Amino acid sequence: MVKTHLFLVLSLTMLMAACGEARRDQKKMHFLHKGNLSFKEKLYFDAVRYYREAIQLDSSFAQAYNNLGIVYFKTERAEEAVRAYDAALALDPQFYDAYYNRSNANYALGNFAQVIADLNKIKEKSWPEASLLFAKGMAFFGMKDYDSAQFAFSKALQLDSANSEAYINLATVLLYRKAYDQARTLARLGLDKAPDYPEAYNVLGMVEAARGHYQMAIDLYDLGLSIEHNNAYLLNNRGYAFLQLQQYDPALRDINESIVIDPQNAWAYQNKGIYYYKKQNILDAERLLRQATSMDSSLALSWYYLGKLLPENGEKTLACNALEQSMLLGDTLAGEAFNIHCQ
């Protein structure tokens, strides 16, 4: 999934003070303006200070709360951003930009249902429908609601056929649904519109890996990494392809580098667990595979390998449970292993 940026909507309004306007209102607009200038110059500490000055002058100043939330979000303080947007919306329930901004922060926190709720509050006439559908598609994907994600991205493309990110994200959904030909076609279309888009090569590589064409996958990941050398997903996926070709040293190097860049990616711990399994280090393999499933219980391959290694620790019942979980998630290899060892 393309972790694309979502637009942040800064309140830029600078009202001219009428002759009879109170000095307080002049001062709060002055601080809002100074905060906006500081934000544009990436002086985030100063921006926070100015927005707080504006709020101190007028605690009902919804625009200042909204902009404060944007600074918090920009500086990776998503929970504080949500609280600031909450304050803005409590003051102005029709503040649609704040709903959109709050959806960004909730997405970062993994609150995908709240993202959908926020986006549903926005009237289409106040915001481009294609942008709303794209954002909903990302949230639905995060919820693993692939039907809704596919519908949202498809509809977004109908409204804006130039959106390369929508092509790539729709391709990713289709990849997860094992519609490999469609995924490849859409990824290529996205690449035609944005040739320097590394995520397109990631999708194309995953399609080839799913078909067992691991060297072709590596070549595609290499192309993506030539554009963005520290892309954690490309590195991890290339590491997995190296594993399948029994090229263990480059596999471990890629997987470890991926974890350093993004320590929250459960797939990387899965692949490192598979590495240790193949190297017959059962204890480390089990530890990492359990870590992967604790981070993302939908990783069928992690459950499959747990099902294969647990009998070696004398845990047949747990192994069969793991294989059954892998089968439920659609892994065909798990079904074969279950029939052999658990019937």
C-alpha positions in Angstrom: 0.0 0.0 0.0 1.3 3.4 -1.0 1.8 5.3 2.3 1.2 8.6 0.4 0.8 11.9 2.2 -2.7 13.2 2.7 -3.3 16.9 2.3 -3.1 19.0 5.4 -5.4 22.0 5.3 -4.0 25.0 7.1 -6.3 27.9 8.0 -4.7 30.8 6.3 -7.4 33.4 6.7 -6.0 36.8 7.6 -8.9 39.1 8.4 -8.6 42.8 8.1 -9.6 44.5 11.3 -12.5 46.8 11.1 -12.1 50.2 12.7 -14.2 49.2 15.7 -12.8 45.7 16.1 -11.4 44.8 19.5 -7.6 44.8 19.9 -7.9 41.2 21.1 -9.2 40.1 17.7 -6.4 42.0 15.9 -3.8 40.3 18.1 -5.2 36.8 17.7 -5.1 37.2 13.9 -1.6 38.5 14.2 -0.5 35.4 16.1 -2.3 33.1 13.7 -0.5 34.8 10.8 2.8 34.5 12.5 2.2 30.9 13.3 1.4 30.2 9.6 4.6 31.9 8.5 6.6 29.9 11.0 4.9 26.7 9.8 5.8 27.4 6.2 9.4 28.0 7.2 9.4 24.7 9.2 9.9 26.6 12.5 7.5 24.3 14.2 8.3 25.2 17.8 7.6 28.8 17.0 4.4 27.9 15.2 3.1 26.1 18.2 4.0 29.0 20.4 2.1 31.5 18.2 -1.0 29.3 17.8 -1.1 28.9 21.6 -0.8 32.7 22.0 -3.8 33.0 19.7 -5.8 30.4 21.7 -4.9 32.1 24.9 -6.4 35.3 23.6 -9.5 33.5 22.3 -10.2 30.0 23.6 -13.0 29.7 20.9 -10.6 30.2 18.0 -11.2 27.1 16.0 -8.8 28.0 13.2 -5.9 28.2 15.7 -6.7 24.8 17.1 -6.8 23.3 13.6 -3.4 24.8 12.7 -2.0 23.6 16.0 -3.1 20.1 15.2 -1.3 20.3 11.9 1.9 21.2 13.5 1.6 18.3 16.0 0.8 16.0 13.1 3.8 17.2 11.1 6.1 16.6 14.1 4.7 13.1 14.6 2.6 13.9 17.6 -0.6 12.4 16.2 -2.4 11.9 19.5 -2.0 15.6 20.4 -3.0 16.5 16.8 -6.3 14.6 17.3 -7.0 16.4 20.6 -6.4 19.8 18.8 -8.7 18.9 16.0 -11.3 17.7 18.5 -11.2 21.1 20.1 -11.6 22.8 16.7 -14.6 20.7 15.8 -16.2 21.1 19.2 -16.2 24.8 18.5 -17.2 24.5 14.8 -18.9 21.3 13.8 -19.0 22.5 10.2 -15.2 22.9 10.0 -14.7 20.3 7.2 -11.0 20.9 6.8 -10.5 19.9 10.4 -12.4 16.6 9.8 -10.1 15.9 6.9 -7.0 16.8 9.0 -8.2 14.7 11.9 -8.7 11.7 9.5 -4.9 12.0 8.7 -4.0 11.8 12.4 -6.4 8.9 13.0 -4.9 7.1 10.0 -1.4 7.5 11.5 -2.7 6.1 14.8 -4.4 3.1 13.1 -7.9 4.3 14.0 -9.3 3.4 10.6 -12.9 3.3 11.5 -12.6 6.8 12.9 -11.0 7.9 9.6 -14.1 6.7 7.7 -16.3 8.5 10.2 -14.5 11.7 9.8 -14.5 11.6 6.0 -18.2 10.8 6.0 -18.8 14.1 7.8 -17.4 16.1 5.0 -19.8 17.3 2.4 -18.7 16.5 -1.1 -19.3 20.0 -2.3 -16.7 21.2 0.2 -14.0 18.7 -0.8 -13.1 16.9 -4.1 -14.9 13.6 -4.1 -12.0 11.8 -5.7 -9.7 12.8 -2.7 -12.3 11.6 -0.2 -12.7 8.3 -2.0 -8.9 7.8 -2.1 -8.6 8.5 1.6 -11.4 6.1 2.4 -9.7 3.5 0.3 -6.6 3.8 2.4 -8.6 3.4 5.6 -10.6 0.4 4.3 -7.3 -1.2 3.3 -6.0 -0.7 6.8 -9.1 -2.4 8.1 -8.5 -5.3 5.7 -11.9 -4.5 4.1 -10.6 -5.2 0.6 -14.0 -5.1 -1.1 -14.6 -1.6 0.1 -11.1 -0.5 -0.6 -11.3 -1.8 -4.2 -14.6 0.0 -4.7 -13.2 3.3 -3.2 -10.0 3.3 -5.3 -11.9 2.3 -8.5 -14.4 5.1 -8.0 -11.6 7.5 -7.3 -9.9 6.6 -10.6 -13.2 7.1 -12.5 -13.3 10.6 -11.1 -9.5 11.3 -11.5 -7.8 9.0 -14.0 -4.5 10.9 -13.6 -4.0 9.8 -10.0 -1.0 7.5 -10.2 -1.2 6.7 -6.4 -4.8 5.4 -6.8 -3.6 3.0 -9.6 -0.8 1.6 -7.3 -3.1 1.3 -4.3 -5.8 -0.4 -6.3 -3.1 -2.7 -7.7 -2.0 -3.5 -4.2 -5.6 -4.4 -3.2 -5.9 -6.7 -6.2 -2.5 -8.3 -5.3 -3.8 -9.1 -1.9 -6.9 -10.7 -3.5 -4.5 -12.7 -5.8 -5.8 -11.1 -8.9 -2.2 -11.0 -10.2 -2.8 -10.1 -13.9 -5.0 -7.1 -12.9 -2.6 -6.0 -10.3 0.3 -6.0 -12.8 -1.8 -4.1 -15.4 -2.7 -1.4 -12.9 0.8 -1.1 -11.5 2.1 -0.6 -15.0 -0.5 2.1 -15.7 0.5 3.9 -12.5 4.1 3.6 -13.5 3.3 5.1 -16.9 1.9 8.1 -15.2 4.7 8.4 -12.5 7.9 6.6 -13.8 9.8 7.4 -10.6 7.3 5.8 -8.3 9.1 3.1 -6.3 5.9 1.5 -4.9 4.9 0.5 -8.4 8.0 -1.7 -8.6 7.2 -3.1 -5.2 3.7 -4.3 -6.4 5.2 -5.7 -9.7 7.9 -7.5 -7.7 5.3 -9.0 -5.3 3.3 -10.2 -8.3 6.3 -12.1 -9.7 7.3 -13.4 -6.2 3.7 -14.7 -5.7 4.2 -16.7 -9.0 7.6 -18.0 -7.9 9.6 -15.8 -10.2 12.0 -14.7 -7.5 14.9 -13.4 -9.6 12.4 -11.3 -11.7 11.0 -10.0 -8.4 14.5 -9.0 -7.3 15.2 -7.2 -10.5 12.0 -5.2 -10.0 12.8 -4.4 -6.4 16.2 -3.2 -7.5 14.6 -0.8 -9.9 12.5 0.6 -7.1 15.5 0.8 -4.7 17.4 2.7 -7.4 14.8 5.4 -6.9 14.4 5.2 -3.1 17.3 3.3 -1.6 15.9 3.2 1.9 12.4 2.0 1.1 11.7 -0.5 3.9 9.0 -2.4 2.0 11.2 -2.9 -1.1 14.1 -4.0 1.1 12.0 -6.5 3.1 10.4 -7.9 0.0 13.8 -8.3 -1.8 15.0 -10.0 1.3 12.2 -12.5 1.1 13.0 -13.2 -2.6 16.6 -13.8 -1.6 15.4 -16.3 1.0 13.5 -18.3 -1.6 16.6 -18.4 -3.7 18.6 -19.6 -0.6 20.8 -16.5 -0.8 20.8 -16.1 2.9 23.4 -13.4 3.5 21.9 -10.7 1.3 18.4 -11.8 2.6 19.3 -11.1 6.2 21.1 -7.9 5.3 18.0 -6.5 3.5 15.6 -7.7 6.2 17.7 -6.2 9.0 18.0 -2.9 7.1 14.2 -2.9 6.6 13.6 -3.3 10.3 15.9 -0.4 11.2 14.0 1.9 8.8 10.6 0.7 9.9 10.5 -1.3 13.1 6.7 -1.6 13.0 6.5 -3.7 9.9 5.4 -7.2 11.0 6.3 -8.6 7.6 9.9 -8.0 8.2 9.9 -10.0 11.5 8.1 -12.7 9.6 10.8 -12.9 7.0 13.5 -12.8 9.7 11.8 -15.7 11.4 11.7 -17.6 8.1 15.4 -16.9 7.7 16.2 -18.5 11.1 13.9 -21.4 10.3 15.8 -22.1 7.1 19.0 -21.8 9.1 17.6 -24.3 11.6 17.7 -21.9 14.5 14.3 -22.9 15.8 14.3 -20.8 19.0 14.9 -17.5 17.2 12.6 -18.5 14.4 9.7 -19.1 16.9 10.4 -15.9 18.8 10.3 -13.8 15.6 7.3 -15.5 14.1 5.3 -15.1 17.3 6.3 -11.4 17.3 5.1 -11.1 13.7 1.7 -12.6 14.5 1.3 -10.5 17.6 1.8 -7.4 15.4 -0.4 -8.6 12.6 -2.5 -11.7 13.2 -3.4 -11.9 9.4 0.1 -13.1 8.4 -0.7 -16.5 7.0 2.9 -17.4 6.3 3.9 -16.7 9.9 1.3 -19.2 11.1 2.4 -21.7 8.5 6.0 -21.6 9.6 5.0 -21.7 13.3 3.0 -24.8 12.4 6.0 -26.4 10.9 8.5 -25.6 13.7 6.4 -26.1 16.8 6.3 -30.0 16.5 10.1 -29.8 16.8 9.5 -28.4 20.3 7.0 -31.1 21.1 4.0 -28.8 20.7 1.8 -30.7 18.1 -1.5 -29.2 19.3 -0.2 -25.7 19.0 1.3 -26.5 15.6 -2.0 -27.8 14.3 -3.8 -24.7 15.6 -1.2 -22.5 13.8 -1.7 -24.5 10.6 -5.4 -24.2 10.9 -5.1 -20.4 11.3 -2.9 -20.3 8.3 -5.5 -22.2 6.2 -8.2 -19.9 7.3 -6.1 -17.0 6.0 -5.8 -18.7 2.6 -2.4 -20.4 2.7 -2.6 -23.6 0.5 0.7 -25.0 1.8 -0.7 -25.0 5.3 -3.6 -27.3 4.1 -1.1 -29.9 2.8 0.9 -29.8 6.1 -2.3 -30.0 8.2 -3.5 -33.1 6.3 -0.2 -34.8 6.8 0.4 -34.0 10.5 -2.9 -33.2 12.1 -5.5 -35.6 10.7 
